Amino acid sequence: MMATILRLRSVLPVVLCFISSISLAQSPSREVPASVPVQRAALSETVQLDGVIEAVQQSTVSAQTSGTVQKLPFDVDDSVVAGDLIVQLEDSEQRARVNQAQAGLEEAQAALTDAQQRYARIEAVHERGLVSRQEFDQARNNLAGAKARVERAGASLAEAQEQLGYTRIIAPYGGILTERHVELGEAVNPGQPLLSGLSLEQLRVVVDLPQKYADLARTERQAGVTLADGRVLETGSMTFYPYADPETHTFRLRMRLNEPNGSLFPGMLVKVGVPVASRQTLWVPFSSLIHRSELRAVFVLDDQDRPRLRQVRTGVRDDGRIEILAGLSEGEPVVVDPASLIGSERLNLSGPAGSDRGDSE
């Protein structure tokens, strides 16, 4: 009780100062000040969560053939473009297999040519009845076998060439190398990791959404991403994971970023605002609010268009307007520019700069 009395005593001089200022500033010939009615509109309440930027494309390149690491043209943190050679394996064994397969193909093709010629000769004399049916069938079967051997040799050559190509590991996309798993001269086997990297061209934001907000967020599918400097990022498609983390009981939300512009990097923290509720509330222009010490007030025009000071309780500030929790009714005319009634040298009209929430006392 004592604290309340002391507080009222501290506020009372301020109110008296306002009233005296009004009487000094008003004159019988004063024009009706510009005003706007108190408006009722929806307020979307959001919860601010910490999100992390990550790359859409991030992968680890592994060996697809055995060999010894011969070249590593790039190191960790180096930039590469799609198609750059990033690892070269020693390829003498693979080249020998290619040469062997090439020779086998040429041999099979020569045998096919011989079988084709033999079949042509036997077919010609068979039509005149000079060779038996058995010899003709044998020549035809030899030709079919020669064709099959050519196809098999061709497949062996293609496989050998593919294995040779695996000795040259190229970047699948442009980006930055983040980790190196091998060193020069190291022998590798198929499946062994070689290099890891990621792309900065496609980024997304990942945030863990508390369970109590998951249903509404999944329905509304609206969220805002803000950097530490206040810049709002443009987002694209949203993906909600269909399951919760068994340890944190949160649902993961993923959003594609449409404007990487070179200033965003994986691992950066951002603020993600997710709408969680909506309610109807009263709004007045923020410029109409008078803020001095612990007092929040506005000028309201009475039936005779005379400004009357009225104390109010304020809430959140949003887009040049401020929420009124108590003290006003919908439709009441509020003076837009109280400085036109009270000299700015006698009253602080600006309020707390950059404040997003008013005093709720």
PLY file of the C-alpha trace (Angstrom):
ply
format ascii 1.0
element vertex 361
property float x
property float y
property float z
element edge 360
property int vertex1
property int vertex2
end_header
0.00 0.00 0.00
2.80 2.39 0.95
4.59 1.67 -2.36
1.39 2.42 -4.30
0.90 5.74 -2.48
4.50 6.74 -3.16
4.10 5.84 -6.79
0.89 7.88 -7.16
2.67 10.80 -5.53
5.45 10.54 -8.10
3.02 10.41 -11.02
0.67 13.15 -9.78
3.10 16.06 -10.43
3.56 14.77 -13.94
-0.20 14.78 -14.57
-0.52 18.27 -13.08
2.32 19.40 -15.32
0.42 18.07 -18.32
-2.79 19.81 -17.30
-1.01 23.11 -16.72
0.77 22.72 -20.04
-2.56 22.19 -21.77
-4.05 25.31 -20.24
-1.03 27.31 -21.33
-1.06 25.92 -24.85
-4.81 26.14 -25.60
-6.51 29.25 -26.81
-10.14 29.99 -27.72
-9.26 30.34 -31.41
-7.30 27.14 -31.63
-8.26 24.84 -34.54
-9.41 21.29 -33.96
-6.25 19.11 -33.95
-5.92 16.25 -36.41
-7.14 12.98 -35.00
-7.75 9.35 -35.90
-10.17 6.90 -34.34
-8.98 4.07 -32.14
-9.02 1.00 -34.37
-9.54 -2.65 -33.55
-7.37 -5.07 -35.54
-5.84 -8.50 -35.22
-2.47 -8.99 -33.56
-0.46 -12.03 -34.51
1.66 -13.22 -31.61
4.93 -14.88 -32.52
7.54 -16.88 -30.66
11.19 -16.11 -31.36
13.41 -19.17 -31.78
17.08 -19.64 -32.61
17.62 -21.06 -36.08
20.78 -22.23 -37.81
21.73 -21.70 -41.44
22.91 -24.80 -43.25
23.83 -25.70 -46.82
21.34 -27.58 -48.95
24.18 -29.29 -50.81
26.82 -30.77 -48.49
28.42 -34.12 -49.06
31.48 -36.31 -48.66
33.17 -37.70 -51.77
34.38 -41.30 -51.41
36.71 -43.49 -53.46
35.08 -45.82 -56.01
38.23 -47.71 -56.88
41.46 -48.66 -55.12
44.68 -46.75 -55.58
47.22 -44.39 -54.07
46.51 -40.68 -53.67
48.69 -38.94 -56.24
47.37 -35.36 -56.29
45.33 -33.13 -54.00
45.01 -29.85 -55.92
42.83 -28.18 -53.27
42.96 -27.93 -49.49
40.39 -27.21 -46.78
38.57 -23.85 -47.18
39.50 -23.65 -50.86
36.76 -22.76 -53.36
36.10 -25.11 -56.27
33.76 -25.05 -59.24
31.77 -27.95 -60.60
34.04 -30.27 -62.63
37.34 -29.33 -60.94
39.76 -32.19 -60.26
39.95 -32.51 -56.47
41.71 -35.91 -56.07
43.91 -37.87 -58.49
44.66 -41.53 -57.74
47.55 -43.49 -59.24
46.01 -45.17 -62.33
48.65 -47.52 -63.81
46.69 -50.63 -62.82
43.45 -49.27 -64.26
45.14 -48.24 -67.50
46.63 -51.73 -67.87
43.15 -53.19 -67.52
41.85 -50.80 -70.16
44.60 -51.86 -72.57
43.91 -55.52 -71.84
40.18 -55.05 -72.41
40.87 -53.13 -75.62
43.03 -55.98 -76.92
40.35 -58.50 -76.01
37.78 -56.48 -77.92
39.98 -56.30 -81.01
40.57 -60.06 -80.83
36.83 -60.71 -80.55
36.13 -58.41 -83.48
38.70 -60.29 -85.63
37.10 -63.61 -84.69
33.71 -62.14 -85.61
34.98 -61.09 -89.01
36.35 -64.60 -89.65
33.06 -66.18 -88.54
31.08 -63.85 -90.81
33.24 -64.71 -93.81
33.03 -68.47 -93.13
29.27 -68.30 -92.72
28.91 -66.38 -95.98
30.89 -69.04 -97.90
29.01 -71.99 -96.41
25.66 -70.28 -96.92
26.41 -69.82 -100.64
27.33 -73.47 -101.24
24.57 -74.70 -98.96
22.00 -73.16 -101.23
23.39 -75.33 -104.08
23.31 -78.42 -101.86
27.10 -78.88 -101.75
27.45 -78.92 -97.91
25.53 -80.74 -95.28
22.96 -79.15 -93.02
25.20 -79.85 -90.04
28.09 -77.77 -91.43
25.71 -74.90 -92.19
24.28 -74.95 -88.65
27.76 -75.04 -87.15
28.87 -71.99 -89.15
25.77 -70.11 -88.11
26.31 -70.97 -84.43
29.98 -69.92 -84.64
28.86 -66.54 -86.00
26.41 -66.05 -83.16
29.10 -66.99 -80.62
31.54 -64.52 -82.16
28.97 -61.72 -81.89
28.39 -62.55 -78.21
32.13 -62.50 -77.52
32.40 -59.05 -79.12
29.60 -57.74 -76.89
31.25 -59.23 -73.81
34.62 -57.73 -74.72
32.96 -54.36 -75.28
31.36 -54.52 -71.84
34.71 -55.43 -70.27
36.31 -52.43 -71.96
33.57 -50.11 -70.74
34.01 -51.39 -67.20
37.78 -50.94 -67.34
37.37 -47.39 -68.67
34.90 -46.62 -65.88
37.38 -47.85 -63.29
40.01 -45.64 -64.89
37.64 -42.68 -64.65
37.20 -43.32 -60.94
40.87 -42.44 -60.43
39.96 -38.82 -61.26
37.59 -37.47 -58.60
35.93 -34.23 -59.68
33.79 -31.75 -57.76
30.08 -32.57 -58.20
29.12 -28.91 -57.62
30.75 -25.58 -56.89
31.46 -24.72 -53.26
34.02 -24.86 -50.46
36.01 -27.83 -49.19
35.37 -28.27 -45.48
37.38 -31.38 -44.58
40.13 -33.59 -46.01
40.15 -37.25 -45.00
43.28 -38.48 -46.86
46.87 -37.40 -47.46
49.24 -37.68 -50.42
50.63 -41.19 -50.87
47.86 -42.81 -48.84
46.35 -45.99 -50.27
42.54 -45.93 -50.46
39.87 -48.55 -51.08
36.36 -48.28 -52.52
34.01 -46.53 -50.09
36.74 -44.69 -48.18
35.96 -40.95 -47.60
38.26 -38.53 -49.41
36.97 -34.93 -49.14
33.92 -33.13 -47.71
32.44 -29.90 -49.00
29.35 -27.74 -49.27
27.79 -25.22 -51.61
27.01 -21.60 -50.65
24.60 -21.11 -53.54
21.66 -22.85 -51.86
21.08 -22.29 -48.15
18.26 -23.02 -45.73
17.32 -22.36 -42.09
16.66 -25.17 -39.64
14.87 -24.54 -36.34
13.49 -26.81 -33.61
9.86 -25.97 -32.86
8.42 -26.76 -29.40
5.64 -29.32 -29.46
2.93 -26.93 -28.21
3.42 -24.65 -31.22
3.79 -27.37 -33.85
0.14 -27.80 -34.89
-0.57 -24.09 -35.43
2.73 -23.49 -37.20
2.07 -26.43 -39.51
-1.38 -25.02 -40.30
-0.36 -21.37 -40.79
2.91 -22.17 -42.56
4.26 -18.67 -41.90
7.58 -17.74 -40.37
10.04 -14.85 -40.57
13.82 -15.06 -40.49
15.79 -12.10 -39.11
19.54 -11.54 -38.94
21.36 -10.02 -35.98
21.47 -6.65 -37.79
17.68 -6.64 -38.14
17.54 -7.50 -41.83
14.63 -9.77 -42.72
15.47 -12.61 -45.10
13.21 -13.82 -47.87
12.26 -17.46 -47.41
10.87 -20.06 -49.77
9.27 -23.44 -49.25
8.80 -24.79 -45.71
9.23 -28.41 -44.67
7.95 -29.83 -41.37
9.50 -33.06 -40.18
6.69 -35.59 -39.53
8.20 -36.78 -36.26
9.47 -35.27 -33.00
12.91 -35.58 -31.49
12.59 -38.22 -28.74
14.93 -36.30 -26.42
13.81 -32.67 -26.86
10.23 -33.38 -28.03
10.58 -30.69 -30.68
9.63 -30.75 -34.34
12.17 -29.63 -36.89
11.17 -26.89 -39.33
13.22 -26.27 -42.46
12.93 -23.21 -44.72
14.70 -22.48 -48.00
16.43 -19.08 -48.28
15.92 -17.19 -51.53
18.68 -14.59 -51.10
22.06 -15.95 -49.98
23.82 -12.93 -51.66
27.23 -14.01 -50.34
26.77 -12.65 -46.80
25.24 -15.78 -45.29
27.23 -18.86 -44.31
26.36 -22.25 -42.84
26.46 -22.31 -39.06
25.23 -18.71 -38.58
22.52 -18.13 -35.98
19.33 -16.31 -36.98
16.06 -15.47 -35.26
12.98 -17.29 -36.53
9.61 -15.77 -35.67
6.80 -18.33 -35.81
3.16 -17.18 -35.38
1.59 -19.06 -32.47
-1.62 -17.10 -31.71
-3.88 -14.32 -32.96
-6.10 -11.91 -30.99
-8.12 -8.74 -31.52
-6.79 -5.58 -29.86
-6.96 -1.78 -30.03
-4.39 0.30 -31.90
-3.42 3.97 -32.08
-0.57 5.65 -34.00
2.65 5.55 -32.03
3.07 9.28 -32.67
-0.04 9.97 -30.56
1.49 8.45 -27.43
2.82 10.78 -24.74
5.56 9.15 -22.70
7.08 10.82 -19.70
8.59 8.96 -16.78
6.10 6.23 -15.85
3.16 7.92 -17.54
1.66 6.81 -20.85
-1.12 9.05 -22.13
-2.91 10.32 -25.22
-5.14 13.27 -26.05
-8.76 12.30 -26.73
-11.24 14.75 -28.30
-14.46 15.16 -26.36
-17.92 15.94 -27.77
-16.88 19.56 -28.33
-13.60 18.59 -30.06
-11.56 19.67 -27.06
-8.46 17.57 -26.31
-8.51 15.79 -22.98
-5.50 14.02 -21.53
-6.13 10.37 -20.71
-3.75 7.88 -19.20
-3.49 4.52 -21.03
-1.80 1.18 -20.61
0.15 0.08 -23.68
1.29 -3.22 -25.12
3.40 -4.11 -28.13
4.57 -1.74 -30.83
4.10 -2.84 -34.42
4.58 -1.07 -37.75
4.21 2.54 -36.55
1.36 1.80 -34.17
1.06 0.79 -30.53
-1.37 -1.54 -28.78
-3.73 -0.10 -26.16
-4.50 -2.50 -23.33
-6.62 -0.14 -21.20
-7.85 3.45 -21.15
-9.49 3.78 -24.58
-12.49 2.43 -26.45
-12.84 1.58 -30.12
-13.70 4.59 -32.29
-12.63 7.34 -29.86
-10.75 10.16 -31.67
-7.11 10.41 -30.63
-4.90 13.38 -31.45
-2.20 12.29 -33.88
0.34 14.98 -33.02
0.29 15.91 -29.32
3.26 18.24 -29.90
0.82 20.64 -31.54
-0.88 21.01 -28.15
2.09 20.94 -25.80
5.44 22.50 -26.47
8.10 19.90 -27.08
10.43 21.74 -24.75
8.06 21.04 -21.86
7.27 17.39 -22.66
9.13 14.33 -23.84
6.99 12.98 -26.71
9.42 10.52 -28.24
9.20 7.69 -25.70
11.91 5.04 -25.41
13.68 4.80 -28.72
13.52 1.39 -30.33
11.22 -0.03 -27.66
8.95 -2.80 -28.86
6.80 -3.05 -25.73
5.38 -0.30 -23.61
4.94 -0.11 -19.87
2.21 -2.46 -18.72
1.86 -0.93 -15.29
0 1
1 2
2 3
3 4
4 5
5 6
6 7
7 8
8 9
9 10
10 11
11 12
12 13
13 14
14 15
15 16
16 17
17 18
18 19
19 20
20 21
21 22
22 23
23 24
24 25
25 26
26 27
27 28
28 29
29 30
30 31
31 32
32 33
33 34
34 35
35 36
36 37
37 38
38 39
39 40
40 41
41 42
42 43
43 44
44 45
45 46
46 47
47 48
48 49
49 50
50 51
51 52
52 53
53 54
54 55
55 56
56 57
57 58
58 59
59 60
60 61
61 62
62 63
63 64
64 65
65 66
66 67
67 68
68 69
69 70
70 71
71 72
72 73
73 74
74 75
75 76
76 77
77 78
78 79
79 80
80 81
81 82
82 83
83 84
84 85
85 86
86 87
87 88
88 89
89 90
90 91
91 92
92 93
93 94
94 95
95 96
96 97
97 98
98 99
99 100
100 101
101 102
102 103
103 104
104 105
105 106
106 107
107 108
108 109
109 110
110 111
111 112
112 113
113 114
114 115
115 116
116 117
117 118
118 119
119 120
120 121
121 122
122 123
123 124
124 125
125 126
126 127
127 128
128 129
129 130
130 131
131 132
132 133
133 134
134 135
135 136
136 137
137 138
138 139
139 140
140 141
141 142
142 143
143 144
144 145
145 146
146 147
147 148
148 149
149 150
150 151
151 152
152 153
153 154
154 155
155 156
156 157
157 158
158 159
159 160
160 161
161 162
162 163
163 164
164 165
165 166
166 167
167 168
168 169
169 170
170 171
171 172
172 173
173 174
174 175
175 176
176 177
177 178
178 179
179 180
180 181
181 182
182 183
183 184
184 185
185 186
186 187
187 188
188 189
189 190
190 191
191 192
192 193
193 194
194 195
195 196
196 197
197 198
198 199
199 200
200 201
201 202
202 203
203 204
204 205
205 206
206 207
207 208
208 209
209 210
210 211
211 212
212 213
213 214
214 215
215 216
216 217
217 218
218 219
219 220
220 221
221 222
222 223
223 224
224 225
225 226
226 227
227 228
228 229
229 230
230 231
231 232
232 233
233 234
234 235
235 236
236 237
237 238
238 239
239 240
240 241
241 242
242 243
243 244
244 245
245 246
246 247
247 248
248 249
249 250
250 251
251 252
252 253
253 254
254 255
255 256
256 257
257 258
258 259
259 260
260 261
261 262
262 263
263 264
264 265
265 266
266 267
267 268
268 269
269 270
270 271
271 272
272 273
273 274
274 275
275 276
276 277
277 278
278 279
279 280
280 281
281 282
282 283
283 284
284 285
285 286
286 287
287 288
288 289
289 290
290 291
291 292
292 293
293 294
294 295
295 296
296 297
297 298
298 299
299 300
300 301
301 302
302 303
303 304
304 305
305 306
306 307
307 308
308 309
309 310
310 311
311 312
312 313
313 314
314 315
315 316
316 317
317 318
318 319
319 320
320 321
321 322
322 323
323 324
324 325
325 326
326 327
327 328
328 329
329 330
330 331
331 332
332 333
333 334
334 335
335 336
336 337
337 338
338 339
339 340
340 341
341 342
342 343
343 344
344 345
345 346
346 347
347 348
348 349
349 350
350 351
351 352
352 353
353 354
354 355
355 356
356 357
357 358
358 359
359 360
